[in-house]
Each structure stands twice: as structure tokens, then as C-alpha cells.
Amino acid sequence: MFSDRRVFSLEYRHDGEDHYAEVGKPNRVNGEHVIAILYEDLRQLYHVCTPNRGVVRGMSIPVGRHEVRAATDFDLDDPAVLNELEN
């Protein structure tokens, strides 16, 4: 089960390479825009979701918590962020 966190971005290292995933921007793994980043508490695993990796089809891009250097959540107190989430 996924946590209620609303993750905005991740900085992580995978297979010796630095990666950055941000909601709304293309990612390096497949070039698709990131639709959501979910966190699964039980397995301590982030799921980076793009149209073909976790949203419409296929499995999400898994990122283990141990690979993450920084995780930034949406600031839900910021009216601009709330407006974006509602649209």
C-alpha cells in the first residue's frame, strides 16, 4: 500500500549513475514525463510513474529508499501547488 505522501522530486543514484525525477518533467530512464512519484512504506520503495511505466501500462520505475539522496514533497501550504493539484 502506498503512503499518503505527495512526492515532488527524487535525487537518487542507481547503477553508479545519478538520476533526478520530478513530477511534470521528462526523466532520464525513458524520456517520458513523470506523472507521479509514490512511496510504498512496507518495501521502502519509491515508484516513479510515467505513461508507459506505471500509469497506462507496464511497471513503475522502482527506486529503493537506500538509493535516494534527497526526496522533496509538494508544499501543500503553497496556494500555487494546491491549484496545480486541483487542475
Secondary structure, DSSP 8 states (H G I E B T S, - for coil): -B-S--EEEEEEEETTEEEEEEBTSB-TTTS-BB-EEEEETTTTEEEEEBTTBBTSSS--EEEEGGGEEEEEE--TTSHHHHHHHH-
